[in-house]
Amino acid sequence: MRLDRFISETTGLSRKESSKVVQSAEVTVDGVVQKKGAFKVPQDATVIWNGEHLQRMGPIYLMINKPLNCVCANHDSAHITVFAHLDIPISDKLHTVGRLDLDTSGLLLITDDGQWSHRITSPKYKCPKVYHAWLAEPLNAADIEAFAQGLQLTGETTLTAPAVLDIINEREALVHVHEGRYHQVRRMFAAVGNNVVKLHREQVGPLSLDADLTPGDYRFLTAAEVALF
């Protein structure tokens, strides 16, 4: 890895700032001052800047309160992406753990750990997700039974897996699902003759959205939270 990139990834400095640090003869690699950003840092090298031993970050695990009108993609020519909200120099190496639609907000996990991500998104693990839905029409007890029995979605050949519908009031409910079909929650309500006005994900597995995170805010997960999956 180039030295300027190494500095950027281990300090949070921009590539431009990292280049200036290197050119100012402030960095040593294995005890030797290196002033070229293109210098290749050996795998087990000791890199020192301002008396501090720099080490590459381990796997990254984040939760973000995804705002509306941004997409779960690293790059998009038409919309703002969730990564535009991150102030992390290696965000291009991260990926979202599953996706939330453009018009769905709430808990979204982001990582660079593919195996961890797979344990959450793979259908075989049946990781539950909880969504708060606001509806155009009143809900009723028959909807609870329909969700529990499985629904036939337009264009699908198999019923949805049993889901739990907790009615909060006549136009609000919590939906517990463990599948990840395209626009699933919205299509499930459409199957019972209703339309989702607003949709917000509150929980993935046992992990709930941090109440202190406003839309667009994020934080690193604790080791205990990472270990939940």
C-alpha positions as CSV (number, residue, x, y, z in Angstrom):
1,M,0.0,0.0,0.0
2,R,1.2,3.5,-0.8
3,L,2.4,5.5,2.2
4,D,0.0,8.4,1.7
5,R,-2.9,6.0,1.5
6,F,-1.7,4.2,4.6
7,I,-1.5,7.6,6.5
8,S,-5.0,8.5,5.3
9,E,-6.6,5.2,6.4
10,T,-5.0,5.1,9.8
11,T,-5.4,8.8,10.8
12,G,-8.6,10.0,9.0
13,L,-6.7,12.6,7.2
14,S,-7.6,13.2,3.5
15,R,-5.2,11.9,0.9
16,K,-4.1,15.5,0.2
17,E,-3.4,16.1,3.9
18,S,-1.6,12.8,4.2
19,S,0.7,13.7,1.2
20,K,1.7,16.9,2.9
21,V,2.5,15.1,6.1
22,V,4.8,12.7,4.2
23,Q,6.5,15.4,2.2
24,S,7.2,17.3,5.4
25,A,9.5,14.4,6.6
26,E,7.3,13.7,9.5
27,V,6.8,10.0,8.9
28,T,9.2,7.1,9.5
29,V,8.8,3.5,8.2
30,D,10.9,1.0,10.1
31,G,13.0,3.9,11.5
32,V,13.7,5.5,8.2
33,V,12.2,8.9,7.2
34,Q,10.1,8.5,4.0
35,K,9.1,11.6,2.0
36,K,7.4,10.0,-1.0
37,G,3.7,9.3,-0.9
38,A,4.1,6.5,-3.4
39,F,6.5,4.6,-1.1
40,K,5.2,1.0,-0.7
41,V,4.7,0.2,3.0
42,P,5.7,-3.4,3.7
43,Q,3.1,-5.6,5.3
44,D,4.5,-5.7,8.8
45,A,6.3,-2.3,8.8
46,T,6.3,0.0,11.8
47,V,5.0,3.4,10.7
48,I,5.5,6.3,13.1
49,W,4.1,9.9,12.9
50,N,4.5,12.4,15.6
51,G,5.7,9.7,17.9
52,E,2.6,7.6,17.4
53,H,2.6,4.1,16.0
54,L,0.1,4.0,13.2
55,Q,-1.9,0.8,12.6
56,R,-4.5,0.0,10.1
57,M,-8.1,-0.1,11.3
58,G,-9.7,-3.5,11.8
59,P,-13.1,-4.4,10.3
60,I,-15.6,-1.5,10.5
61,Y,-19.1,-1.9,11.8
62,L,-21.5,1.1,11.7
63,M,-25.2,1.8,12.2
64,I,-26.7,4.8,10.5
65,N,-30.2,6.3,10.7
66,K,-30.8,6.3,7.0
67,P,-32.6,9.4,5.9
68,L,-35.2,9.5,3.2
69,N,-34.3,10.1,-0.4
70,C,-30.8,8.5,-0.3
71,V,-29.9,5.2,-1.8
72,C,-27.9,2.2,-0.5
73,A,-25.2,2.3,-3.1
74,N,-21.6,3.4,-3.1
75,H,-22.2,5.5,-6.2
76,D,-25.3,6.8,-7.9
77,S,-25.6,9.5,-10.6
78,A,-29.2,10.4,-9.7
79,H,-29.4,10.3,-5.9
80,I,-27.4,11.0,-2.8
81,T,-26.0,7.8,-1.3
82,V,-25.9,6.8,2.3
83,F,-22.1,7.0,2.1
84,A,-22.2,10.8,1.6
85,H,-23.2,11.0,5.2
86,L,-20.0,9.2,6.4
87,D,-16.9,11.1,7.4
88,I,-14.6,8.0,7.0
89,P,-11.7,8.0,4.6
90,I,-12.2,4.4,3.4
91,S,-15.9,4.6,2.8
92,D,-15.3,3.3,-0.7
93,K,-14.4,-0.1,0.9
94,L,-17.6,-0.3,2.8
95,H,-21.0,-1.8,1.8
96,T,-24.5,-1.7,3.2
97,V,-25.8,-4.8,4.9
98,G,-28.8,-5.3,2.7
99,R,-30.7,-2.3,1.5
100,L,-33.5,0.1,2.4
101,D,-35.5,1.7,-0.4
102,L,-35.2,5.4,-1.4
103,D,-38.4,6.2,0.5
104,T,-37.7,4.1,3.6
105,S,-35.8,5.4,6.6
106,G,-34.2,3.9,9.7
107,L,-31.7,1.4,10.9
108,L,-29.1,0.5,8.3
109,L,-25.9,-1.4,9.0
110,I,-22.6,-0.7,7.1
111,T,-19.4,-2.7,7.2
112,D,-16.4,-4.0,5.3
113,D,-16.8,-7.5,6.8
114,G,-18.4,-9.7,4.2
115,Q,-18.9,-12.8,6.4
116,W,-20.6,-10.7,9.1
117,S,-22.8,-9.1,6.5
118,H,-23.7,-12.5,5.1
119,R,-24.9,-13.8,8.5
120,I,-27.4,-11.0,8.5
121,T,-28.6,-11.0,4.9
122,S,-28.5,-14.7,4.0
123,P,-32.0,-16.2,3.9
124,K,-30.7,-19.4,5.7
125,Y,-30.1,-17.4,8.9
126,K,-33.6,-15.9,9.0
127,C,-32.5,-12.7,10.7
128,P,-35.6,-10.8,11.7
129,K,-36.2,-7.1,10.9
130,V,-38.8,-4.9,12.4
131,Y,-40.5,-2.0,10.5
132,H,-42.8,0.7,11.7
133,A,-45.4,1.4,9.0
134,W,-47.9,4.1,8.7
135,L,-50.9,3.2,6.5
136,A,-53.4,5.0,4.3
137,E,-56.4,2.8,5.4
138,P,-57.4,1.4,8.8
139,L,-56.0,-1.9,9.8
140,N,-58.1,-4.8,11.2
141,A,-57.7,-8.2,12.9
142,A,-58.0,-10.0,9.6
143,D,-54.7,-8.4,8.5
144,I,-52.9,-9.9,11.4
145,E,-54.0,-13.4,10.4
146,A,-53.2,-12.7,6.7
147,F,-49.6,-11.7,7.6
148,A,-49.3,-14.8,9.8
149,Q,-50.5,-17.2,7.1
150,G,-48.3,-15.7,4.3
151,L,-49.3,-13.4,1.4
152,Q,-49.3,-13.8,-2.3
153,L,-47.4,-10.9,-3.7
154,T,-47.9,-9.7,-7.2
155,G,-45.4,-11.3,-9.6
156,E,-44.4,-13.9,-7.0
157,T,-45.0,-17.7,-7.2
158,T,-44.7,-18.5,-3.5
159,L,-46.3,-17.0,-0.4
160,T,-44.3,-14.8,1.9
161,A,-43.0,-16.5,5.1
162,P,-45.2,-16.0,8.2
163,A,-44.8,-12.5,9.5
164,V,-46.0,-10.8,12.7
165,L,-48.2,-7.7,12.4
166,D,-48.5,-5.7,15.7
167,I,-51.2,-3.1,15.3
168,I,-50.3,0.1,17.2
169,N,-53.5,2.0,16.2
170,E,-55.8,1.8,13.2
171,R,-53.2,3.3,10.8
172,E,-49.9,2.3,12.4
173,A,-48.2,-1.1,12.9
174,L,-45.0,-2.9,13.5
175,V,-44.1,-5.6,11.0
176,H,-41.7,-8.4,11.9
177,V,-40.3,-10.2,8.8
178,H,-37.2,-12.3,8.1
179,E,-37.3,-12.3,4.4
180,G,-35.8,-9.7,2.1
181,R,-38.0,-9.6,-1.0
182,Y,-38.1,-6.5,-3.2
183,H,-40.2,-3.8,-1.5
184,Q,-41.6,-6.6,0.6
185,V,-43.4,-4.7,3.4
186,R,-45.1,-2.3,1.0
187,R,-46.2,-5.2,-1.2
188,M,-47.5,-7.1,1.8
189,F,-49.8,-4.3,2.7
190,A,-50.8,-3.9,-0.9
191,A,-51.8,-7.5,-0.9
192,V,-54.4,-6.8,1.9
193,G,-55.6,-3.7,0.1
194,N,-53.7,-1.0,1.9
195,N,-50.9,1.4,1.0
196,V,-47.9,2.4,3.1
197,V,-47.6,6.1,3.6
198,K,-44.3,6.0,5.6
199,L,-41.9,3.2,6.4
200,H,-39.1,3.2,9.0
201,R,-36.9,0.2,10.1
202,E,-36.4,0.1,13.8
203,Q,-34.6,-3.2,14.4
204,V,-32.3,-5.8,12.7
205,G,-32.0,-9.0,14.7
206,P,-31.7,-8.0,18.3
207,L,-30.1,-4.7,17.4
208,S,-32.3,-1.6,17.6
209,L,-31.7,1.8,16.1
210,D,-29.9,4.1,18.6
211,A,-32.5,6.7,19.7
212,D,-29.8,9.4,19.8
213,L,-29.1,9.1,16.0
214,T,-31.0,11.7,14.0
215,P,-31.5,11.1,10.3
216,G,-28.1,11.0,8.6
217,D,-26.2,10.4,11.9
218,Y,-24.2,7.3,12.5
219,R,-21.9,5.6,15.0
220,F,-19.6,2.7,15.3
221,L,-21.0,-0.5,16.9
222,T,-19.7,-1.8,20.1
223,A,-17.9,-5.1,20.3
224,A,-21.0,-6.5,22.1
225,E,-23.3,-5.3,19.3
226,V,-21.0,-6.8,16.6
227,A,-21.1,-10.1,18.5
228,L,-24.9,-10.3,18.3
229,F,-24.6,-11.6,14.7
